[in-house]
């Protein structure tokens, strides 16, 4: 396994590291035993990028960063570390310098944008009764219910945090588009992917929660990136 990079998984808004559960078990089954999943605070892009950097710095050797949703913005900001060999975006934001996830979303609002609601403390939630239809329409009702009840709300201000120096300009990239995504407009995903000139783009007939609904295909892309960026 020494020739394979460690894989660091970065979750997005409305969930934690456990959103990667099916990907983790599938990668482990395939022989990837250097797996890590960051638990980010979702308080600001700077906080989340620094938490991710701290985990990457703890890893001895090359690291492949994989980000879902807002986690794509995090790996874009944190992926400049020298031992990061590549970036994989799973239905994810990939902002350029001076761009934020909120700005990208406003340019092409996703179908479920109206189901995001702020609370009195400034945190953003997906309405529980609309969670499955918004985030995970291709998961079972029970799976979506657990995600809805355990969702981790970000501070609303995090949506407006700009990327400073996008790592995708310097590192090999891979992108998975979810064609039925209702949290990031699929055309936004295609646009962000195209401007990165990724080594591989995969389109899946999947919801925003493709990491849970299509873990085999997601792992195929991660494994390709791991092979191609191995030292």
Buried (B, 14 or more C-beta within 10 A) or exposed (E): EEEBBBBBBBBBBBBBBBBBEBBBEBBEEBEBEBBBBBEBEBBBBEBBBBBBBEBBEEBEEBBBBBBBBBBBBBBBBBBBBEBBBBBBBBBBBBBBEEBBBBEBBEEBEBBBBEBBEEEEEEBBBBBBEBBBBBBBBBBEEEBBBBBBEEBBBBBBEBBEBBBBEBBBBEBBBBBBBBBBBBBBBBBBBBBBBEEBEBBBBBBBEBBBBBBBBBBEBBBBBBBBBBEBBBE
